[in-house]
Amino acid sequence: MATINDKVGIASLVRSALHLDPTDSIVLVLCANSSVLATLRIDAHPETEASEFASSVIRILASISEPIDATILVSYEGDKAMTFAQYDELSQRLDLAGAPIAKAVLVTNGQIMDYDGDSTDAVDYAEVYTNPFTLEAMLATGSLRLAEDAPQCTEATEATMDAKAERIAQMAGEDYLSIQARGITAIALQFGNDMMHQIARYLDHGKVTEDMAGWIAGTYALRMGRDTATAALAGTASTEQELAELLMGDTLIADRKIFDAGAAMLYEALEFLAGDDRPNVLAALGWTRWMAGQGTEAMKFLDQALAIDPEHRLSHLQRRLFTSGKLPKSASTPDK
């Protein structure tokens, strides 16, 4: 396992946690008993008065329930950067809060160096990409296919559209309305079972067929179907809280083979999906990459969804989640 006793290791840890290379940002790695609790990214606002800036950070830290006894700070300078006055004020406040800055690092002009040094220790940021933290994340998630290679479709076939209409009609039928009336437990169970059935069909056929793609398009046309079917890739949910925990990455993936097969099925379905049927599936694929620790790929899928529908609400919500610094448990815990 990689360690974080040097500036490159720290920058690699941050990149693995955020799934991107930050810029115009301040990142705080929050620690307790020599372990990392969380990673917090804050936009740089050099125009903000130092005391106000430090107070806003302390308020965020105060909302975290776990005790913090140390912090590691990384300043990513681009068009904007944290000022020295802001750093000094924040350092004093963190000392008073019992979470002093144990290490401060500066990333600027493609180099990494100690924040309060003379830059003679600077090394190229490219070293981050060969650090064990980065390599471990890449090796752990190498089997998922790339957004840039996603199948394209300009017009869905009649068979696909018929299967979509049939699925939507099924979800509007009496049986499904009865299930909806029984609440989230029944809904999640039904759509979870539906998704497992489709994954079994996909594995049996060895490929996605037009009727499978139409079923996916119909299911993902409704928010209820989209959310519960996607969450089912990671595990089962019987309450709204459990559903939210699955989608927010707060629980481990229950069965990685099912997860990977479901992600592959959605990916291959894009060959048959055109226009408005693509964004929800692309967003779901972005979520699968984020869950697997591939933040950069996750964002590329969202970019494709937003290129089709710039107002796609789910993609905008996921973009905020993926860039928040939150690390899904499945991305930080090795498969057993």
C-alpha positions as CSV (number, residue, x, y, z in Angstrom):
1,M,0.0,0.0,0.0
2,A,1.2,3.5,-0.8
3,T,2.2,5.9,2.0
4,I,1.6,9.6,2.2
5,N,4.9,10.7,3.8
6,D,5.9,12.9,0.9
7,K,4.4,15.6,-1.3
8,V,3.9,13.3,-4.4
9,G,2.2,10.7,-2.2
10,I,-0.1,13.4,-0.8
11,A,-1.0,14.7,-4.2
12,S,-1.6,11.1,-5.4
13,L,-3.9,10.4,-2.5
14,V,-5.9,13.6,-3.2
15,R,-6.2,12.6,-6.9
16,S,-7.4,9.2,-6.0
17,A,-10.0,10.6,-3.5
18,L,-11.3,13.3,-5.8
19,H,-10.9,11.3,-9.1
20,L,-9.5,14.4,-10.9
21,D,-6.6,16.8,-11.0
22,P,-7.8,19.8,-9.0
23,T,-7.1,23.4,-10.0
24,D,-8.0,26.7,-8.4
25,S,-8.6,24.8,-5.2
26,I,-7.6,24.1,-1.7
27,V,-7.8,20.5,-0.5
28,L,-7.8,19.4,3.1
29,V,-7.0,15.8,4.0
30,L,-8.7,15.3,7.4
31,C,-6.9,12.8,9.7
32,A,-7.4,11.1,13.0
33,N,-5.0,8.7,14.7
34,S,-2.8,8.8,11.6
35,S,-5.6,7.6,9.4
36,V,-7.5,9.6,6.7
37,L,-11.1,10.4,7.5
38,A,-12.1,12.4,4.5
39,T,-10.8,14.7,1.8
40,L,-12.4,18.2,1.4
41,R,-12.0,20.4,-1.7
42,I,-12.7,24.1,-1.5
43,D,-12.7,26.6,-4.4
44,A,-10.0,29.2,-4.2
45,H,-11.3,32.8,-3.5
46,P,-8.3,35.0,-3.1
47,E,-10.6,38.1,-2.9
48,T,-12.1,36.8,0.3
49,E,-10.8,38.4,3.5
50,A,-8.5,35.9,5.4
51,S,-10.6,35.7,8.6
52,E,-13.8,35.1,6.6
53,F,-12.1,32.4,4.6
54,A,-10.8,30.6,7.6
55,S,-14.1,30.8,9.4
56,S,-15.9,29.3,6.4
57,V,-13.5,26.3,6.5
58,I,-13.8,25.8,10.2
59,R,-17.6,25.8,10.0
60,I,-17.4,23.0,7.5
61,L,-15.0,21.0,9.7
62,A,-17.3,21.5,12.7
63,S,-20.1,19.7,10.8
64,I,-18.0,16.5,10.7
65,S,-19.0,14.2,13.5
66,E,-15.7,12.3,13.7
67,P,-12.9,14.0,15.7
68,I,-10.0,15.4,13.6
69,D,-6.5,15.7,15.1
70,A,-4.5,16.7,12.1
71,T,-4.9,18.1,8.5
72,I,-2.8,18.0,5.4
73,L,-3.3,21.0,3.1
74,V,-2.7,21.1,-0.7
75,S,-3.0,24.4,-2.6
76,Y,-3.7,24.0,-6.3
77,E,-2.8,27.3,-8.0
78,G,-4.2,28.1,-11.4
79,D,-6.0,31.3,-12.4
80,K,-6.9,31.6,-8.7
81,A,-5.0,30.6,-5.5
82,M,-5.2,30.8,-1.8
83,T,-3.4,33.8,-0.5
84,F,-0.6,33.6,2.1
85,A,-2.8,35.6,4.5
86,Q,-5.6,33.1,4.1
87,Y,-3.1,30.3,4.7
88,D,-1.7,31.9,7.9
89,E,-5.2,32.6,9.3
90,L,-6.4,29.1,8.5
91,S,-3.3,27.5,10.0
92,Q,-3.9,29.4,13.3
93,R,-7.5,28.5,13.4
94,L,-6.8,24.8,12.8
95,D,-4.2,24.9,15.6
96,L,-6.8,26.2,18.0
97,A,-9.3,23.6,16.8
98,G,-6.8,20.8,17.7
99,A,-6.3,19.9,14.0
100,P,-3.0,21.5,13.0
101,I,-1.6,21.4,9.5
102,A,0.9,18.5,9.6
103,K,2.0,19.1,6.0
104,A,1.3,21.7,3.4
105,V,1.9,21.2,-0.3
106,L,1.8,23.6,-3.3
107,V,0.9,22.5,-6.8
108,T,1.6,25.2,-9.4
109,N,2.9,25.4,-13.0
110,G,3.0,21.6,-13.4
111,Q,5.1,21.1,-10.3
112,I,4.7,20.0,-6.7
113,M,6.6,21.5,-3.8
114,D,6.4,22.3,-0.1
115,Y,4.0,25.2,0.5
116,D,6.3,27.1,2.7
117,G,9.6,26.2,1.0
118,D,11.8,28.0,-1.5
119,S,10.7,25.7,-4.5
120,T,14.1,24.0,-4.6
121,D,12.4,20.8,-3.7
122,A,10.0,21.0,-6.7
123,V,9.2,17.9,-8.7
124,D,7.1,17.4,-11.8
125,Y,3.4,16.8,-11.2
126,A,3.7,13.9,-13.7
127,E,5.2,11.8,-10.9
128,V,1.7,11.6,-9.5
129,Y,0.7,9.3,-12.3
130,T,3.4,6.7,-11.4
131,N,2.8,6.8,-7.7
132,P,1.4,3.6,-6.1
133,F,-1.9,5.3,-5.0
134,T,-2.6,6.2,-8.7
135,L,-1.4,2.8,-10.0
136,E,-3.5,0.9,-7.5
137,A,-6.6,2.8,-8.5
138,M,-5.9,2.1,-12.2
139,L,-5.2,-1.6,-11.7
140,A,-8.2,-2.1,-9.6
141,T,-10.6,-0.7,-12.2
142,G,-9.0,-1.6,-15.5
143,S,-11.8,-3.8,-16.8
144,L,-14.4,-1.2,-17.4
145,R,-14.6,0.2,-20.9
146,L,-13.9,3.8,-21.8
147,A,-16.4,6.6,-22.5
148,E,-14.6,7.6,-25.7
149,D,-15.2,4.2,-27.1
150,A,-18.9,4.1,-26.2
151,P,-21.1,2.8,-29.1
152,Q,-23.0,5.5,-31.0
153,C,-26.5,5.4,-32.4
154,T,-28.3,8.0,-34.5
155,E,-31.6,6.3,-34.8
156,A,-33.1,3.5,-32.8
157,T,-34.6,0.5,-34.6
158,E,-38.3,-0.2,-34.6
159,A,-37.7,-3.3,-32.5
160,T,-35.9,-1.3,-29.9
161,M,-38.7,1.3,-29.7
162,D,-41.4,-1.3,-29.5
163,A,-39.6,-3.0,-26.6
164,K,-39.3,0.4,-24.9
165,A,-43.0,1.1,-25.3
166,E,-43.8,-2.4,-24.0
167,R,-41.7,-1.8,-20.9
168,I,-43.3,1.6,-20.2
169,A,-46.7,0.1,-20.6
170,Q,-45.8,-2.7,-18.2
171,M,-44.7,-0.2,-15.6
172,A,-47.9,1.7,-16.0
173,G,-50.0,-1.4,-15.6
174,E,-52.0,-2.5,-12.6
175,D,-49.4,-4.9,-11.3
176,Y,-46.7,-2.2,-11.1
177,L,-49.1,0.4,-9.8
178,S,-50.0,-2.0,-7.0
179,I,-46.3,-2.4,-6.2
180,Q,-45.8,1.3,-6.1
181,A,-48.7,1.7,-3.7
182,R,-46.8,-0.6,-1.3
183,G,-43.9,1.7,-1.0
184,I,-40.2,1.8,-1.6
185,T,-39.5,-1.7,-0.2
186,A,-41.7,-3.4,-2.9
187,I,-40.5,-1.0,-5.6
188,A,-36.8,-1.7,-5.0
189,L,-37.4,-5.4,-4.7
190,Q,-39.4,-5.5,-8.0
191,F,-37.0,-3.3,-10.1
192,G,-34.0,-5.0,-8.5
193,N,-35.3,-8.4,-9.5
194,D,-36.1,-7.1,-13.0
195,M,-32.6,-5.8,-13.4
196,M,-31.1,-9.1,-12.2
197,H,-33.3,-10.9,-14.8
198,Q,-32.0,-8.7,-17.6
199,I,-28.4,-9.2,-16.5
200,A,-29.0,-13.0,-16.5
201,R,-30.4,-12.7,-20.1
202,Y,-27.4,-10.6,-21.1
203,L,-24.9,-13.2,-19.7
204,D,-26.9,-16.0,-21.4
205,H,-26.9,-14.4,-24.8
206,G,-23.4,-13.0,-24.5
207,K,-24.5,-9.6,-25.9
208,V,-27.3,-7.0,-25.7
209,T,-30.2,-7.5,-28.0
210,E,-32.6,-4.9,-29.4
211,D,-35.3,-5.9,-27.0
212,M,-32.9,-5.8,-24.0
213,A,-31.9,-2.3,-25.1
214,G,-35.5,-1.3,-25.4
215,W,-36.2,-2.7,-21.9
216,I,-33.4,-0.6,-20.6
217,A,-34.6,2.5,-22.4
218,G,-38.1,2.1,-21.0
219,T,-36.9,1.4,-17.4
220,Y,-34.6,4.4,-17.5
221,A,-37.3,6.7,-18.9
222,L,-38.8,6.8,-15.4
223,R,-36.9,8.1,-12.4
224,M,-38.2,5.4,-10.2
225,G,-37.0,2.7,-12.6
226,R,-33.7,4.4,-13.3
227,D,-32.7,4.9,-9.7
228,T,-33.7,1.5,-8.4
229,A,-32.4,-0.5,-11.4
230,T,-29.0,1.3,-11.1
231,A,-28.7,0.9,-7.4
232,A,-29.5,-2.9,-7.8
233,L,-26.1,-3.2,-9.6
234,A,-24.4,-2.5,-6.2
235,G,-26.8,-4.3,-3.9
236,T,-30.3,-4.6,-2.5
237,A,-32.3,-1.8,-0.8
238,S,-35.5,-2.1,1.3
239,T,-35.7,1.5,2.5
240,E,-35.2,4.9,1.0
241,Q,-32.2,5.3,3.2
242,E,-30.6,2.1,1.9
243,L,-31.3,3.1,-1.7
244,A,-29.7,6.5,-1.0
245,E,-26.7,4.8,0.6
246,L,-26.2,2.6,-2.5
247,L,-26.4,5.5,-4.9
248,M,-24.1,7.7,-2.7
249,G,-21.4,5.0,-2.5
250,D,-21.8,4.6,1.2
251,T,-22.0,0.8,1.0
252,L,-19.7,-1.7,-0.6
253,I,-20.6,-3.4,-3.9
254,A,-22.3,-6.6,-2.8
255,D,-21.3,-8.7,-5.8
256,R,-18.6,-7.4,-8.2
257,K,-19.4,-9.8,-10.9
258,I,-23.0,-8.6,-11.0
259,F,-21.9,-5.0,-10.9
260,D,-19.4,-5.5,-13.8
261,A,-22.0,-7.5,-15.9
262,G,-24.6,-4.8,-15.4
263,A,-22.2,-2.0,-16.3
264,A,-21.2,-3.9,-19.4
265,M,-24.9,-4.5,-20.3
266,L,-25.7,-0.7,-20.0
267,Y,-22.6,0.1,-22.0
268,E,-23.4,-2.2,-24.9
269,A,-27.0,-1.1,-24.9
270,L,-25.8,2.3,-26.2
271,E,-25.4,0.7,-29.6
272,F,-29.2,0.7,-29.9
273,L,-30.1,3.9,-28.0
274,A,-30.4,7.3,-29.6
275,G,-31.3,10.8,-28.6
276,D,-33.2,11.3,-25.3
277,D,-32.8,7.6,-24.4
278,R,-29.0,8.0,-23.9
279,P,-28.5,10.6,-21.1
280,N,-29.9,8.6,-18.2
281,V,-28.0,5.5,-19.3
282,L,-24.8,7.5,-19.8
283,A,-25.3,9.0,-16.3
284,A,-25.7,5.5,-14.9
285,L,-22.5,4.5,-16.6
286,G,-20.8,7.5,-15.1
287,W,-21.9,6.3,-11.6
288,T,-20.5,2.8,-12.2
289,R,-17.1,4.3,-13.0
290,W,-17.2,6.6,-10.0
291,M,-18.1,3.6,-7.8
292,A,-15.1,1.8,-9.2
293,G,-12.8,4.7,-8.5
294,Q,-12.5,5.9,-12.1
295,G,-13.5,9.6,-11.6
296,T,-12.1,10.9,-14.8
297,E,-14.0,8.3,-16.8
298,A,-17.1,9.0,-14.8
299,M,-16.9,12.7,-15.8
300,K,-16.5,11.8,-19.5
301,F,-19.8,9.8,-19.4
302,L,-21.5,12.8,-17.8
303,D,-20.0,15.1,-20.5
304,Q,-21.6,12.9,-23.2
305,A,-25.0,13.0,-21.4
306,L,-24.8,16.8,-21.1
307,A,-23.8,17.2,-24.8
308,I,-27.1,15.6,-25.6
309,D,-29.2,17.4,-23.0
310,P,-27.4,20.4,-21.4
311,E,-30.1,20.6,-18.7
312,H,-29.9,16.9,-17.7
313,R,-30.6,17.2,-14.0
314,L,-29.1,13.9,-12.9
315,S,-25.8,14.5,-14.7
316,H,-25.5,17.9,-13.0
317,L,-26.3,16.4,-9.6
318,Q,-23.7,13.6,-10.2
319,R,-21.1,16.1,-11.3
320,R,-21.4,17.8,-8.0
321,L,-21.1,14.4,-6.2
322,F,-18.2,13.2,-8.2
323,T,-16.2,16.4,-7.7
324,S,-17.1,16.8,-4.0
325,G,-14.1,14.7,-2.8
326,K,-16.4,12.0,-1.5
327,L,-14.7,8.6,-2.0
328,P,-17.2,5.6,-2.4
329,K,-16.4,2.7,-0.1
330,S,-16.1,0.4,-3.1
331,A,-13.3,2.5,-4.5
332,S,-11.2,2.5,-1.4
333,T,-11.8,-1.1,-0.1
334,P,-10.0,-3.9,-2.0
335,D,-12.1,-6.8,-3.3
336,K,-12.0,-9.8,-1.0
